[in-house]
Amino acid sequence: MDSQKPFDQNSNEEPEAQLGSDYEQRLSRCRRNEHREPPRGKLTCYDWMADIPGASEGCDMVEVQFKNTRKGFYLNSLHIPLKIGDMVAVEASPGHDIGQVTLTGALVKRQMKHANAKANAEVRRVLRKARQADLDKFEEAKAKENDTMIRSRKIAEELKLNMKIGDVEYQGDGNKAIFYYIADERVDFRQLIKVLAETFRVRIEMKQIGARQEAGRIGGIGPCGRPLCCASWMTNFVSVGTAAARFQDISLNPQKLAGQCAKLKCCLNFEVDVYVESIKHLPPKDIRLETADNTYFHFKYDIFNRTITYSTDKSMPANLVTISADRAFEVIAMNKAGEKPLSLTPESDEKTAEKKPYADLLGQDSIARFDNNRKKKKRKSKSKAKADGQQPEKDDNRQPAKQDQQSQPKQPKQRNDKRRQKPQGQKKPSGEGPERQQNPQNE
């Protein structure tokens, strides 16, 4: 029985080798979904051709990802059976580097075209799948990165260089180190390279990155409550200007428009093309609308509702009138023909009454709606009884506590009658009420 346990545990791996690489890829993808493994990184491309038989055999180029959003395209000249997620050793200068395969098959050519890879550039090869010795050496090199970064910052401070070293990346074999730095001005780091090479005994390479790349490397949560786009999926950064905020009618507040990198937010560029295209179907801002009584200037757009607000003053909002884009085009056509309408709003809108606001006709939103109905019933029953000259009928369904409450209001009437009586020592004449004695002038 003990000999059957390893066979039962590995029984799911037997069909993979028998049915070929396509089945193996589909099965591995299903297992990743079952275990909910984290995504492979923000440089990944969804391989929608993975389920097509033979799609992985169409191209010998492989996309390999390294640290800090760095990736490259390498030639699999030895035709090594590679799949997404494999660790491979690739050529580097000098030595070799360790990376992870992120894409295979025909989609690699499209990614190379998208990345503007030059055809005449030197193509490096995939040497082999990473062995355990390669991975151990790679982990040792990664363990030294944090200490190297801290020491290099102190060295740059001693040399009085106006720069910040943000990260250090060691090559897979540990023979080379890439130092990523941020600087507002041009920095002469020739002396720094000599000191770093003598200190760490490796080949030094300096790469300058911007504030956006630095924010993407550190990561964080944006004001929208989600992870930063630069740290989750963005790979290249496009310049963002204040014109993107103007097209979307966003207030030019630097505190709200700036991201964690102290630059304008990248998300300002996401929808600006849609706004620019929509504004083309609206009247221009520099056109004035002439009416019989006023001249109206453009004030603001409402792209979603396709409405424009006009003001009688060019510099400040005054007598604001909001009309639809179709109505604005009508007035513009009338002005070109030499006509001036009486008002900007069409006559049909003036005749139609405004819609009344929401009214709770049934009283369903009131908490005391049942109490109000009871009071109305009481008033109606009393008014009917007085009109007929009869006493109001008592409701047998009422509780005894409520009946006692109805009998209480009679007491104040007796007190009022006592107050209206004349003071002691004066006799009340017969046939006259207390009111006539107190106010004889009413007679």
C-alpha positions in Angstrom: 0.0 0.0 0.0 2.9 2.4 0.7 4.2 1.9 -2.8 0.9 3.0 -4.3 0.8 6.3 -2.5 3.4 8.1 -4.6 1.7 6.8 -7.7 -1.6 8.1 -6.6 -0.2 11.5 -5.7 1.6 11.9 -9.0 -1.1 10.3 -11.1 -2.2 13.8 -12.3 1.2 14.4 -13.8 1.3 11.2 -15.9 -1.2 12.4 -18.6 0.8 15.7 -19.1 3.8 13.9 -20.5 1.6 11.6 -22.7 -0.7 14.1 -24.2 1.8 16.7 -25.2 2.7 20.3 -24.4 -0.8 21.8 -25.3 -2.5 19.7 -22.7 0.2 20.5 -20.2 -0.2 24.2 -20.7 -4.0 24.1 -20.2 -3.6 21.9 -17.1 -1.0 24.2 -15.6 -3.2 27.2 -16.2 -6.2 25.5 -14.6 -4.1 24.7 -11.6 -3.0 28.3 -11.3 -6.6 29.4 -11.2 -7.5 26.7 -8.6 -4.7 27.7 -6.2 -5.2 31.5 -7.1 -1.6 32.2 -7.6 -0.6 35.8 -7.9 -0.2 37.2 -11.4 3.1 36.8 -13.1 3.8 40.5 -13.0 2.7 43.8 -14.7 4.7 43.0 -17.9 2.6 40.0 -18.7 0.6 39.6 -21.9 -2.4 37.3 -22.0 -1.6 34.4 -24.3 -4.9 34.0 -26.0 -3.4 31.5 -28.5 -2.3 29.0 -25.8 -5.3 26.7 -26.5 -4.6 26.5 -30.2 -2.7 23.3 -31.1 0.8 24.1 -32.4 0.7 27.8 -31.7 3.7 27.6 -29.4 5.8 26.2 -32.3 5.4 29.2 -34.6 8.3 31.3 -33.2 11.7 30.6 -31.7 11.8 33.9 -29.8 10.9 34.0 -26.1 10.1 36.9 -23.8 12.0 36.9 -20.5 11.2 39.2 -17.6 13.7 40.4 -15.0 13.5 42.7 -12.0 12.3 46.3 -12.1 10.1 46.0 -15.2 13.1 45.0 -17.3 12.4 42.4 -20.0 14.0 41.2 -23.2 13.6 38.9 -26.2 15.9 35.9 -26.6 16.3 33.3 -29.3 15.6 29.7 -28.3 18.1 28.3 -30.8 18.4 25.0 -29.0 14.6 24.5 -29.2 14.3 23.9 -25.4 10.7 23.0 -24.4 9.8 26.2 -22.5 6.5 27.3 -21.0 5.3 30.4 -19.2 6.8 30.6 -15.7 10.1 28.6 -16.4 13.3 30.1 -15.0 16.0 30.2 -17.7 19.6 31.3 -18.0 20.2 33.7 -20.9 23.3 35.4 -22.3 24.5 38.6 -20.8 27.5 40.8 -20.9 29.5 39.5 -19.2 28.3 36.1 -18.0 24.7 35.0 -17.9 21.5 36.3 -16.3 18.5 34.5 -14.7 15.0 35.5 -15.7 11.4 34.1 -16.0 9.7 33.2 -19.2 6.5 35.4 -19.6 5.5 34.7 -23.2 6.1 32.1 -25.9 4.8 31.4 -29.4 3.6 33.7 -32.2 2.6 36.5 -29.9 6.2 37.2 -29.1 6.6 38.8 -32.6 3.7 41.1 -31.9 5.3 42.1 -28.6 8.6 42.8 -30.3 6.8 45.1 -32.8 5.0 46.8 -30.0 8.3 47.3 -28.1 10.0 48.7 -31.2 12.7 46.1 -31.2 15.2 46.7 -33.9 15.7 44.0 -36.5 19.5 44.7 -36.8 20.0 44.5 -33.0 22.1 41.7 -31.6 19.9 38.8 -30.6 21.0 36.9 -27.5 20.2 33.3 -26.9 18.6 31.2 -24.2 21.4 29.0 -22.8 19.4 26.5 -20.7 16.8 26.0 -18.1 18.0 27.4 -14.8 19.6 24.7 -12.7 19.5 24.5 -8.9 23.1 25.8 -8.7 22.1 28.8 -10.9 19.1 29.6 -8.7 21.1 29.4 -5.5 23.7 31.8 -6.9 20.9 34.1 -8.1 19.3 34.1 -4.6 22.7 35.0 -3.0 23.1 37.9 -5.4 19.6 39.2 -4.6 20.3 39.0 -0.9 23.1 41.6 -1.3 21.0 44.2 -3.1 19.6 46.0 -0.1 22.9 46.3 1.7 24.6 47.5 -1.5 21.9 50.1 -2.0 22.3 51.6 1.5 26.1 51.7 1.2 26.0 53.2 -2.2 23.7 56.0 -0.9 26.3 56.8 1.8 29.0 56.9 -0.8 27.0 59.3 -3.0 26.4 61.5 0.0 30.0 61.7 0.8 30.9 62.6 -2.8 28.2 65.4 -2.5 26.3 64.3 -5.5 22.7 65.6 -6.0 21.2 62.2 -6.8 19.2 59.4 -5.1 20.0 55.8 -5.7 16.6 54.1 -5.7 17.4 50.4 -6.2 20.2 48.0 -7.1 19.8 44.9 -9.3 22.4 42.2 -9.4 22.9 40.0 -12.5 22.1 36.3 -12.1 25.7 35.3 -11.8 26.6 38.2 -9.5 29.3 39.7 -11.9 27.4 42.9 -12.6 25.2 45.3 -10.7 22.7 47.9 -12.1 22.2 51.0 -10.0 18.9 52.9 -10.6 19.1 56.6 -9.6 16.9 59.7 -9.7 18.4 63.2 -10.3 16.8 66.5 -11.2 20.0 67.7 -12.9 22.8 66.2 -14.8 25.2 64.4 -12.5 28.9 63.5 -13.1 29.1 60.1 -11.5 32.4 59.0 -13.0 34.1 59.2 -9.6 31.2 57.4 -8.1 31.5 54.4 -10.5 35.2 54.0 -9.5 34.4 54.0 -5.8 31.5 51.5 -6.2 33.6 49.2 -8.4 36.4 49.2 -5.8 34.0 48.7 -2.9 31.7 45.9 -4.3 34.2 44.2 -6.8 31.6 44.0 -9.6 30.9 45.7 -12.9 28.9 48.8 -12.4 26.1 50.1 -14.7 24.1 53.3 -13.9 20.5 53.8 -15.2 18.5 57.0 -14.6 14.8 56.6 -13.9 12.1 59.2 -13.5 9.8 59.9 -10.5 7.0 57.8 -12.1 9.3 54.8 -12.4 10.3 55.3 -8.8 6.7 55.4 -7.6 6.0 52.2 -9.6 8.9 50.5 -8.0 7.9 51.4 -4.4 4.1 50.9 -5.0 1.3 52.1 -2.8 -2.5 52.8 -2.8 -3.9 55.7 -4.9 -6.7 58.1 -3.9 -9.1 55.8 -5.8 -8.5 53.1 -3.2 -6.7 50.8 -5.7 -3.0 49.9 -6.2 -1.1 52.4 -8.2 -1.3 51.9 -12.0 2.4 52.3 -12.4 3.0 49.5 -9.9 0.3 47.1 -11.1 0.1 47.1 -14.9 1.7 50.1 -16.6 4.9 49.5 -18.4 5.6 52.8 -20.3 4.9 56.3 -19.2 3.5 59.1 -21.4 3.9 62.8 -20.6 0.8 64.2 -18.9 -0.1 67.9 -19.3 -2.6 70.2 -17.8 -4.5 70.3 -21.1 -5.8 66.8 -20.2 -7.5 68.3 -17.1 -8.9 71.2 -19.0 -10.6 69.0 -21.6 -12.3 67.0 -18.8 -13.4 70.2 -16.9 -11.3 69.2 -13.9 -10.3 72.0 -11.5 -6.6 72.8 -11.8 -5.8 72.0 -8.2 -2.2 70.8 -7.9 -2.9 68.9 -4.7 -5.6 66.8 -6.4 -4.0 66.4 -9.8 -0.6 65.3 -8.5 0.1 61.7 -7.6 2.4 60.1 -5.1 5.3 60.8 -7.5 4.6 64.6 -7.3 3.8 64.5 -11.0 0.4 64.8 -12.7 -1.6 61.6 -12.4 -1.2 59.1 -15.3 -5.0 58.4 -15.2 -5.7 61.9 -16.6 -4.7 60.5 -20.0 -7.0 57.5 -19.9 -10.2 59.2 -21.0 -9.0 62.4 -22.5 -9.2 61.1 -26.1 -13.0 60.4 -25.6 -13.5 63.9 -24.3 -11.6 65.4 -27.2 -13.6 63.4 -29.7 -16.9 64.4 -28.0 -16.1 68.1 -27.9 -15.7 68.0 -31.7 -19.4 67.4 -31.9 -20.3 70.5 -29.8 -20.2 74.2 -30.7 -16.8 75.9 -30.4 -16.1 78.0 -27.3 -15.3 81.2 -29.2 -18.7 81.5 -30.9 -21.1 84.1 -29.4 -24.9 83.6 -29.5 -26.9 86.7 -30.3 -30.5 87.1 -29.1 -32.9 90.0 -29.2 -32.0 91.2 -25.7 -28.5 89.9 -24.9 -25.2 88.4 -26.2 -24.2 85.1 -24.7 -20.7 83.7 -24.2 -19.6 80.2 -23.7 -19.3 79.2 -20.0 -18.9 75.4 -19.7 -19.7 72.1 -21.3 -21.6 69.0 -20.1 -20.3 66.3 -22.4 -22.4 63.5 -20.9 -25.7 65.3 -21.4 -24.5 67.2 -24.5 -25.5 70.6 -23.1 -23.8 73.9 -23.0 -24.1 76.7 -20.4 -23.9 80.3 -21.7 -23.4 83.5 -19.7 -24.1 87.1 -20.6 -20.7 88.2 -19.1 -17.5 86.9 -20.7 -15.4 87.0 -17.6 -17.8 85.8 -14.9 -21.0 83.8 -14.6 -24.1 86.0 -15.0 -27.6 85.1 -16.1 -26.6 81.5 -16.9 -28.7 79.6 -19.5 -28.2 75.9 -20.2 -29.3 74.6 -23.6 -28.8 71.5 -25.7 -26.2 71.3 -28.4 -28.9 71.0 -31.1 -30.5 74.2 -29.9 -27.1 75.9 -29.9 -26.5 74.9 -33.5 -29.9 76.3 -34.4 -29.2 79.7 -32.9 -25.8 79.7 -34.6 -27.5 79.1 -38.0 -30.0 81.8 -37.3 -27.3 84.3 -36.4 -25.5 83.5 -39.6 -28.7 84.2 -41.5 -29.0 87.6 -39.7 -31.8 86.5 -37.4 -31.9 86.8 -33.6 -34.2 84.7 -31.5 -36.1 86.1 -28.6 -34.4 83.8 -26.1 -31.9 81.0 -26.1 -34.4 78.4 -24.8 -36.8 77.2 -27.4 -40.5 78.2 -27.3 -41.6 74.7 -26.6 -39.6 74.5 -23.5 -41.0 77.8 -22.2 -44.6 76.7 -22.7 -44.1 73.3 -21.0 -44.3 73.5 -17.2 -41.5 72.5 -15.2 -41.6 69.0 -13.7 -42.6 69.0 -10.1 -40.2 67.5 -7.7 -40.8 64.1 -6.2 -43.8 64.1 -3.9 -44.7 61.3 -1.5 -48.4 61.1 -2.3 -49.0 58.0 -0.3 -47.0 59.0 2.7 -44.9 55.9 2.6 -41.7 57.7 3.6 -43.2 59.2 6.8 -42.4 57.3 10.0 -45.6 58.6 11.7 -47.9 57.9 8.7 -50.1 55.5 10.8 -50.5 58.1 13.6 -51.5 60.8 11.1 -54.3 58.6 9.7 -55.8 58.0 13.1 -55.8 61.7 13.9 -57.6 62.4 10.7 -60.3 59.8 11.4 -60.9 61.3 14.9 -61.3 64.8 13.5 -63.7 63.5 10.8 -65.9 61.6 13.3 -66.1 64.6 15.6 -67.0 67.0 12.9 -69.8 64.7 11.7 -71.2 64.3 15.2 -71.3 68.1 15.7 -73.0 68.7 12.4 -75.7 66.1 13.3 -76.0 67.4 16.9 -75.1 64.0 18.3 -72.3 62.9 20.5 -69.4 61.2 18.7 -69.5 57.5 18.7 -66.9 55.6 20.6 -64.8 53.1 18.8 -65.1 49.7 20.4 -61.8 48.5 18.9 -59.8 51.2 20.8 -57.8 50.1 23.8 -59.0 51.2 27.3 -55.9 53.4 27.7 -56.8 55.5 24.7 -60.4 55.9 25.9 -59.0 57.4 29.1 -57.0 59.8 27.1 -60.1 60.9 25.2 -61.9 61.6 28.5 -59.1 63.8 29.8 -59.6 66.8 27.5 -63.0 67.5 29.2 -61.3 68.6 32.5 -59.8 71.8 31.2 -63.2 73.0 30.1 -64.5 72.8 33.7 -61.5 74.7 35.0 -62.1 77.4 32.4 -65.7 77.7 33.5 -64.6 78.3 37.1 -62.2 80.9 36.1 -64.9 82.8 34.1 -67.1 83.1 37.2 -67.4 86.4 39.1 -65.4 86.8 42.3 -67.0 86.0 45.6 -69.5 88.5 47.1 -71.3 89.2 43.9 -74.4 87.3 43.0 -74.9 86.0 39.5 -78.0 87.3 37.9 -80.4 84.7 36.5 -80.7 84.2 32.8 -77.2 85.6 32.0 -74.2 83.5 31.2 -70.7 84.2 32.6 -69.5 85.6 29.3 -72.2 88.3 29.2 -71.4 89.4 32.7 -67.7 89.8 32.0 -68.2 91.7 28.7 -71.4 93.8 29.0 -70.3 95.9 26.1 -71.0 93.0 23.7 -74.7 93.5 24.3 
